[in-house]
C-alpha cells in the first residue's frame, strides 16, 4: 500500500522506521511544523521530520489540516492508508475518507480505556498494572473509532511514563505494520468499541504535576513517575520557589512525619505523606541542574521543621 505517515514526537519514530522496512511504501510524512525548544528556544524539526528527511521522503507541515491546499496536496499523493502515531493535529471529517483504508491510528492504551492525549501518564497515575496499545480507524470522535488490533504490556513497578512509552512505541510499531498488512490482505474485520471501561486521559498540565503530600505515599509515587520526564513533578520550598522531583521510593512504617515534612539523614531524605513517607531521589532546585537529594539538603541547610508544599500541596 501507498502510505502517508502522520506523526511528530520521538514515540512515533519506531513506527516510521518499521513502515520503511515493511512491504508498504511510505510516500510522504505529515508532521507538526518546526517548534522552538530547549533553553535557547531554538527552532527544531520534529524527530519524525528528521528521520523523514534522512530517508529522502517528502514532508508536509501544515499548521492545520483545514488549511487551504492541504486536501489537494494529499489527493496528489494517491495514498491507500494514512497511519497516525502521536501526530498532534486533528484530522477534520472531510479528510477521513480520503485514503481507501482510512487513517489508522496507533494509540498507547487498550481502548476504550484512556482515550485522549496522555494515556500512558494517566495509566501510571491510576496505578494500572496492565496497559497496551491499540490500532483503530479514526472517526469524528476522540479515539472512538473501530478497533483493528490490540496488544497488552505489563506495567513494571518502577516504570516512569518515559520508560513505559518507550516500550509501547517499540511493540506498537509491530502492531501497526501487522494491522496494515491485514488490511491490505482483506482479512481484518474492524470491531466497534464497547461502552464499558471508557476512561479519559487529557493532557497533563503543569499544575497536574504538582505533588500533593496529603495523599498516601503510593499515590505520590505514581504521580511523580507518571509525570516523569514530562511535564516533570514538582513541589514548593518554604520560600515559594519550585523544586523539581524525580522518581521517589515509598517507605512504609515511618512515624512522626507530617505530610510534606522533611527528615534529612546522612544518606537519605524522607518526606512525609498522608500514609508513610517517600525517599527522594533526584531533585532539581530552581535554576540548577538535577542532583541527588542528599547533596541538595546539605547545601540547602534544611531542618526537620521544614515542610514542602506549604502553598496547598499538603492538602488532599
C-alpha positions in Angstrom: 0.0 0.0 0.0 1.0 3.6 -0.5 1.1 5.3 2.9 1.1 8.8 4.3 2.7 8.6 7.7 1.5 11.2 10.2 3.5 11.7 13.4 5.6 14.1 15.3 7.5 13.1 18.6 10.1 10.5 19.3 7.5 8.0 20.3 6.4 7.9 16.6 9.8 7.2 15.2 9.8 3.4 15.8 6.6 3.2 13.8 8.0 5.1 10.8 11.2 3.0 10.9 9.1 -0.2 10.9 7.0 1.0 8.0 10.1 2.0 6.0 11.2 -1.6 6.4 7.9 -3.2 5.6 6.3 -4.3 2.3 4.5 -1.0 2.1 5.6 2.3 0.5 5.8 5.4 2.6 5.3 8.2 0.0 5.3 11.2 2.3 5.3 12.3 6.0 2.8 14.6 7.7 4.2 16.3 10.9 3.9 19.3 13.0 5.8 22.5 11.9 9.2 23.1 13.4 8.9 24.4 17.0 11.1 26.2 19.5 12.6 24.1 22.3 15.4 23.9 24.8 17.0 26.7 26.9 17.9 28.7 23.9 14.4 28.3 22.3 16.0 27.4 19.0 13.8 26.3 16.1 13.9 22.5 15.8 12.5 19.9 13.5 10.3 17.1 15.0 12.0 13.7 15.5 9.7 12.3 12.7 10.7 15.1 10.3 14.4 14.4 11.0 14.0 10.7 10.1 11.9 11.5 7.1 14.5 13.8 5.6 17.2 11.2 6.3 15.1 8.7 4.3 14.5 11.2 1.5 10.8 11.5 2.0 8.6 14.5 1.2 7.5 16.3 4.3 4.2 18.2 4.7 4.0 20.6 7.7 0.6 22.4 7.6 -0.4 24.2 10.8 -3.9 22.8 10.4 -5.3 20.2 8.1 -8.1 22.5 7.3 -5.7 25.0 5.7 -6.1 25.9 2.1 -4.5 23.4 -0.3 -4.0 20.6 2.2 -6.6 18.3 0.7 -5.3 18.9 -2.8 -1.8 18.0 -1.7 -2.9 14.8 0.0 -5.0 13.8 -3.0 -2.0 14.1 -5.3 -0.2 11.5 -3.2 -2.7 8.9 -4.2 -2.5 7.1 -0.8 -4.2 3.9 0.3 -3.9 4.4 4.0 -2.6 7.0 6.5 -1.0 5.5 9.6 -1.0 8.0 12.5 1.1 8.0 15.7 1.0 10.9 18.0 0.6 13.4 15.2 -0.8 16.2 17.4 -3.3 17.7 15.0 -7.0 16.9 14.5 -7.9 15.2 11.2 -11.1 17.0 10.0 -14.1 14.9 9.0 -13.8 15.9 5.3 -10.4 14.2 5.2 -11.3 11.0 6.9 -12.4 9.1 3.8 -9.5 10.3 1.6 -7.5 7.1 1.9 -9.3 3.9 0.9 -8.3 2.2 4.1 -8.7 5.3 6.3 -6.5 6.9 8.9 -5.1 4.1 11.0 -4.2 5.4 14.5 -1.8 3.7 16.9 -2.9 4.7 20.4 -0.9 3.8 23.6 -3.7 2.2 25.6 -6.2 -0.7 25.3 -9.2 1.2 24.1 -11.7 2.3 25.3 -9.5 2.9 28.3 -7.6 6.1 28.4 -8.9 7.9 25.4 -7.1 11.2 24.9 -3.7 12.8 24.7 -1.9 11.3 27.7 -2.9 7.6 28.1 0.5 6.4 29.4 0.7 9.1 32.1 -2.8 8.5 33.3 -2.4 4.8 33.4 0.6 5.2 35.7 -1.0 7.7 38.0 -4.1 5.5 38.3 -1.9 2.5 39.3 -2.9 0.3 36.3 -0.9 -3.0 36.3 -1.5 -3.7 32.6 -1.8 -1.3 29.7 -1.1 -1.8 26.0 -1.6 -0.4 22.5 -4.5 -0.3 20.0 -4.8 0.4 16.3 -8.1 1.8 15.2 -9.7 3.8 12.4 -10.0 7.5 13.1 -13.6 8.8 13.1 -15.1 12.1 14.2 -14.9 11.2 17.9 -12.0 11.3 20.3 -10.3 7.9 20.0 -13.7 6.3 19.4 -13.2 4.6 16.1 -13.4 0.8 15.3 -10.6 -1.3 16.7 -8.3 -3.0 14.3 -5.7 -4.6 16.6 -4.6 -4.7 20.3 -1.7 -5.8 22.4 -1.0 -5.7 26.1 2.0 -4.6 28.1 2.7 -5.2 31.9 3.4 -2.0 33.9 6.6 -2.5 35.9 6.7 -1.4 39.5 9.2 1.4 38.9 8.2 2.5 35.4 8.1 6.1 34.6 5.9 7.4 31.7 9.1 7.7 29.7 10.0 4.1 30.3 6.6 2.7 29.5 6.0 4.9 26.5 9.4 3.8 25.1 8.4 0.1 25.3 4.9 0.7 23.9 6.4 2.7 21.0 8.5 -0.3 20.1 5.9 -3.0 20.4 3.2 -0.8 18.9 5.3 -0.3 15.8 5.0 -4.0 15.0 1.3 -3.9 15.7 0.8 -1.1 13.3 2.7 -2.9 10.5 0.7 -6.1 11.1 -2.6 -4.1 11.0 -1.7 -2.6 7.7 -0.7 -6.0 6.3 -4.0 -7.4 7.3 -6.0 -4.5 5.9 -4.2 -4.9 2.5 -4.8 -8.7 2.6 -8.5 -8.1 3.4 -8.5 -10.4 6.4 -9.2 -7.8 9.1 -12.7 -7.0 10.4 -12.9 -3.7 12.4 -14.6 -4.1 15.8 -16.7 -1.3 17.3 -15.5 -0.1 20.7 -17.7 -1.2 23.6 -19.2 1.2 26.1 -17.8 -0.5 29.2 -14.4 0.6 30.6 -14.3 4.0 29.0 -11.9 6.4 30.7 -10.3 9.6 29.6 -6.7 10.9 29.6 -6.5 14.6 28.9 -3.1 16.3 28.5 -1.2 16.5 31.8 -0.7 20.2 32.6 2.0 21.7 34.8 -0.4 22.0 37.8 -1.4 18.4 37.5 2.3 17.5 38.1 2.3 19.3 41.5 2.8 16.8 44.3 0.1 16.7 47.0 1.8 15.5 50.1 -1.6 15.0 51.8 -2.1 11.9 49.5 -0.8 8.4 50.5 2.8 7.5 49.6 1.8 5.2 46.8 -0.3 7.9 45.2 2.6 10.4 45.5 5.0 7.8 43.9 2.6 7.1 41.0 2.0 10.8 40.2 5.7 11.5 40.2 6.5 8.5 37.9 3.6 9.4 35.7 4.9 12.9 35.2 8.5 11.8 34.5 10.0 13.1 32.3 7.3 15.4 31.2 5.9 17.8 32.4 8.0 17.0 35.4 6.7 16.6 39.0 7.4 19.5 41.4 6.7 20.9 44.9 7.5 24.2 46.6 10.0 25.2 49.2 9.2 27.4 52.2 10.4 30.4 50.3 7.9 29.7 47.5 10.5 28.5 44.9 9.9 25.3 43.0 11.7 22.1 43.5 11.6 19.5 40.6 11.2 15.9 41.7 12.5 12.8 40.1 11.1 9.4 41.0 10.8 8.6 44.7 10.6 5.3 46.7 7.7 4.7 49.1 8.9 3.9 52.6 6.2 2.3 54.9 6.2 2.4 58.6 7.7 5.8 59.1 6.2 7.6 62.1 6.3 11.2 63.2 6.4 12.9 59.8 3.5 15.2 58.8 2.6 15.5 55.2 5.3 17.4 53.4 7.7 17.4 56.4 11.3 16.7 55.6 13.6 14.4 57.5 17.2 14.5 56.3 19.6 11.7 57.3 23.2 11.1 56.3 22.4 9.2 53.2 18.7 9.8 52.5 16.0 12.4 52.6 12.4 11.4 53.6 9.3 13.4 53.1 6.1 12.6 55.0 2.8 11.8 53.2 -0.7 11.0 54.4 0.4 7.4 55.0 4.1 6.6 55.4 6.8 8.6 53.7 8.8 8.7 50.4 12.5 8.7 49.9 13.6 11.4 47.5 15.8 10.5 44.5 17.0 13.3 42.3 15.7 16.9 42.8 16.1 20.0 40.7 16.3 23.3 42.5 15.1 26.4 40.6 17.8 27.4 38.1 20.1 24.5 38.9 20.8 21.0 37.5 19.4 17.8 38.9 21.2 16.4 41.8 20.9 13.7 44.5 18.5 14.8 47.3 21.2 14.2 49.9 23.5 16.6 48.2 20.8 19.2 47.8 19.8 19.0 51.5 23.4 19.6 52.6 23.5 22.8 50.5 20.0 23.9 51.4 20.6 23.6 55.1 17.0 22.4 55.9 15.9 21.1 59.3 13.2 18.8 60.5 10.8 21.7 60.8 10.9 22.2 57.0 7.6 21.5 55.2 7.4 21.2 51.5 4.4 22.4 49.6 3.1 24.8 52.2 1.2 26.5 49.5 -1.6 24.0 49.4 0.2 20.8 48.5 -0.1 19.3 51.9 -3.9 19.1 51.5 -5.7 16.3 49.7 
